[in-house]
Structures are given as C-alpha cells and as structure tokens.
Amino acid sequence: MANNVPVPTYDSLDRIYDLKSLAKQGPRYNSLVEKFTSLYGRKPDFIARSPGRVNLIGEHVDYSGFGVLPMAIERDVIIAVATTDKDSKVRIANTNTKYEPREFDFEGKDTIVTIDSTKHEWSNYFKCGYKGMLERADNLDKPKGMYLLMDGTVPAGSGLSSSAAVVCTSALATIEANKLPLTKQELTEIAIVAERNVGVNSGGMDQSASVFSEQQYALHVDFVPQLSARLVRLPETQPPMAFVIANTLVTADKFVSGPRNYNLRVVEVRMAALFLSKALGLPQPVDTLKEVYDAFAAQQNLTESSDVVKYDALLDRIRTIFPQDSSNGEGYSLEEVSDMTGLPVQTLKEKYMTRFPVETDYFRLIQRTHHVLTEAKRVVEFEQVCTKSPADTLEQLGAIMNASQESCDKFFNCSCPEINQVCDIARKHGAFGARLTGAGWGGCTVMLTSESNVPTLIEAIKEGYYRQKFPDLTQEELEDAVLSTKPGSGSAVFTGF
C-alpha cells in the first residue's frame, strides 16, 4: 500500500460509502450544505471527512510493540469548509446544538492557536488538527480564514475514536483550505502528535485507521521499527460478513482505575520482558515483549520462519521458565520481581512506577505474557484466514475473536461482567465471534455475524442487555449504543455538491 500519496478527492459518495448507505448519506450531506449556506450565506468549497474505527483483533499488544488489526467504520466526522482571504479567523459551528459555535484567530507562526487542555471544550479537537498542520507548513505565513460546519456520527466516549476522527478531519480541512502538499502518511503522523495537545497520548492506531482505511479492508498497523500500515482485504463470504458494535455503557474512570488496570498492565508486560530477556540469555536486557520475540527468533535461527512458528517456539520455551511464586499463583511480589530481573526494588520503582501511579499486591507476569504473545499470534492468524479465505472463514475468524475475549478476560483481566454478558448474548443470537474492543474494563464490544442476521442480533442485544440494564435509554441513545458497520474508507475530500 502506498502511504505517501495525497488524501483522495471524490465527487461521488459511492467512492466513500457502501452502496447500501447512500440512501442516508446523500440526504445527510445535502442537509449539511443547506445548513452551511443558511448559516454563512455562501456554499462550502468542499467537505472534509474522516471515520471512526474499531479494533478487530490485537488488544493490549501495541505498547509491547506488536501490530494490531483495526478497520474504519461508516460512522464519521464531516466538516463543510469555505475559505476567505479577508482574514485568518476560524469560525466553527456544529450541527449538534449542544455544541455552541466558536471563533478563534490565528495567533502567529510561533503559537498558531492556544489550546487549554484543562477545559473539556469540543472545539479544542479542531484546534489540535489546525495547530498541528500549520506547525508543519513552513512556507505559509498567513493561513486562510475558514467558515466551518461539523457533523459527527461517531458517538463520543464510545471507544470508537471520535476524537481521532475530529482531529484527522480538522487537519485535513486545514490542508485542503490552504492547498498544502501533504500525504496520507504526513497527515497521520501530524494527527497523532496533534491530539496530544488535549492530553491524549495516542500510539497511532486510531489515526492510521481513520486515514489509511479503504472499503472492504482492515488495516494491519505496525509500530516497530516505525509506524506503518498495510491493507488486509476482508474476504467475501457466504453468507456475507458484517460487524456489530455494542457499547456496554460502562465507563472506567482512568484516573481512579488506571493504577490498578491500564498503568499496571503496562508495567507488568515490561517487567516480564525484562525477566525473559535475562532468563532466555538474550544478548542484552530489553523491556518490550516484541524485542524479546525478535531476539529469541534470532537466537534460535528462526528469522526465516513464519510468525506462527516463532510465536509457538517462544510460547513453548517460556512455559516452564517463570519461577514459582510465593502467592500460590496470584503473582509475584515486587521483591520477587527484583530477584527475577536482577534490579533493586528501588530501581524498579523509579524506572516503572514513578511516571504513572501503580497499585497492586502482585505482578501477574505469567498471565500478562501469555495474553500478549497469544494475542499477537491471533493478529497473524486472523490475517492469514482473511488471505486464504477457507470455506469456513466466518467460523475461523469468529473462533479467533472468541479466543481473544477469553484471554482478555482470564489472563489480562481487562474484561468486565457487562462485556461478558453482551458477548454471551451475541454468540447465542448468531454471532460467530464476539470480543471487547478498546482498553476494556467497560466500553465497546465487536461481533462478527452474517449480513442477514444483523437485525436479529441487534434486537437481541437491545432486549437482553440495554432494556434490562438501561431501561431509560432514548431511541437515539440506543441507536448510538449498538450499530452495524462494514469496513469503511478512510479520510477524503468531497466536492460533489
């Protein structure tokens, strides 16, 4: 896949959306143009568009250096844009009236625009893309003024990367408005860094999926040795495949739960890598499991072997390499980790437990290692099934997703009762596979089913989960909570109006 190509410009919506979606997308775009014209007294020059994403397989492996397999969804952010040479002011409004119109001025090359990350302000996400893009525009002293109207269908806070969709779209709008010669790769890299202006430390999967995706394809995103992406065609099956996404509506406060959940998992997999690099006699100590995987493959002369062979060899080798703990299988104390790695307790604390708070009685290195390595292997296996497209493709892909969910639940402990319940309902009503997607501890699930079964599956989840647990949800809230999707296209500029 060519990454260093411009973001495409289309004059027909069927280049962006599945044909079955045009009946609703056409009126949506027409409505956006009409509202823009009514608001600003002129038609837009173009519409910028970027989608949300869902991760199909590969959970909690990215910060260990392994690749993931997301896809863009149909739900997206679109921004109608008109430019002016009269000033460099940005005027932005939203079709959702709960987001009030905003204006801001270009503050000069040094600052671009001030973003107060302490305020949860919707226009900050537009400012991120705007600021990030103009910081890279070396030959642009004064940007165009812009009139903007945004419409978004990615539910906020759903784990489908609505924030990345906004930042990618705003960056793209700024590129197109100022005729900046930037590629998909540059747009992605800028959007990744730009989103950090609102305090989101993104690894790059969300932005890559939003920019690079194409219809009928998933996207294999690698992070080592550098961010890269390649398209993986999802097979044409009989019956045709479809995906359903359901938000459990359970949210974990990251500031409260992070020390015992996400932050701790990052520390555990790094400690595990440090121990394994020593126990396996690798040339030097490393603290990511991907480095362990690569160094072990080289040590065992497996460099030319398939990834599955490498994973199996490493998994087999480490099955008995971890020492017995003193907690009857609960995990290792910090003192035991110190003995295993050869690092003093204070060094471990300073290196791994200072920047982000961590709370735990035991470090479950065996369980976390098992999940990361088997999940990374599942990414490879999922892609292989897509490539080979056997007669039972749906069953094989579903089995891989179900194994992922079981591992997330039992070995990485990042599921929750509500996720398990939704996945169980899904499997009983025609889902070949169902798993959490995103960080877990709440958030979204993704299910693989047949196209014809989508209405049955969605109704079963509404009846068996939402109407029982959240009986007061409005119809609009239900539509945002559970939705069907197919692999969609990435960022684009639309001019066909």
Number of C-alpha atoms within 10 A of each C-alpha: 10 11 16 12 13 15 22 14 18 15 13 13 17 14 16 25 20 18 11 9 13 14 9 9 17 14 11 13 20 12 13 21 23 15 16 25 15 11 14 14 10 13 17 23 16 22 28 26 29 34 34 30 30 27 23 26 31 26 29 26 22 20 18 23 19 25 27 25 25 26 34 35 28 24 22 26 25 27 31 29 25 21 22 14 11 8 14 18 19 20 17 20 21 20 16 10 8 7 12 13 15 13 12 14 14 20 13 12 16 7 12 19 19 15 17 12 14 8 9 10 14 15 19 21 28 23 25 27 30 26 26 26 25 25 16 13 16 8 8 13 9 16 22 20 21 24 23 24 25 23 19 21 14 23 19 12 14 21 23 27 24 26 24 32 31 34 28 36 33 31 28 31 29 26 22 21 20 18 10 16 12 18 16 21 21 17 26 27 16 23 32 26 17 28 26 15 20 19 11 14 12 15 14 20 29 28 31 33 35 34 29 28 29 24 20 18 21 28 28 24 23 20 18 14 7 8 16 18 23 18 19 22 16 21 18 12 15 12 12 12 20 19 22 23 25 28 27 26 17 15 15 15 9 12 9 9 15 17 17 15 21 18 20 22 23 19 20 22 28 22 25 26 25 24 26 26 23 17 15 16 13 16 11 10 17 20 18 21 25 22 20 25 23 13 21 24 20 14 14 11 11 16 14 10 10 10 17 15 14 22 19 13 16 18 16 11 12 15 10 9 13 14 10 12 15 11 10 8 12 15 19 22 17 18 13 18 24 18 13 19 20 13 15 13 16 12 11 19 14 10 11 18 17 10 10 12 13 20 14 12 11 17 23 23 24 21 20 23 24 17 24 26 20 20 27 26 20 21 23 21 18 23 20 13 18 20 14 10 17 13 10 12 20 24 16 19 24 22 16 22 27 20 18 26 27 19 23 26 21 14 19 23 17 22 23 17 12 19 27 20 14 26 24 16 18 28 18 11 18 18 25 22 26 32 33 35 30 23 17 26 24 24 24 27 28 28 29 25 27 20 17 13 15 23 12 13 24 20 14 18 21 21 14 15 17 22 13 11 14 13 11 11 13 10 9 8 11 17 15 18 19 21 17 21 17 21 25 25 27 30 31 25 23 23 16 12 14
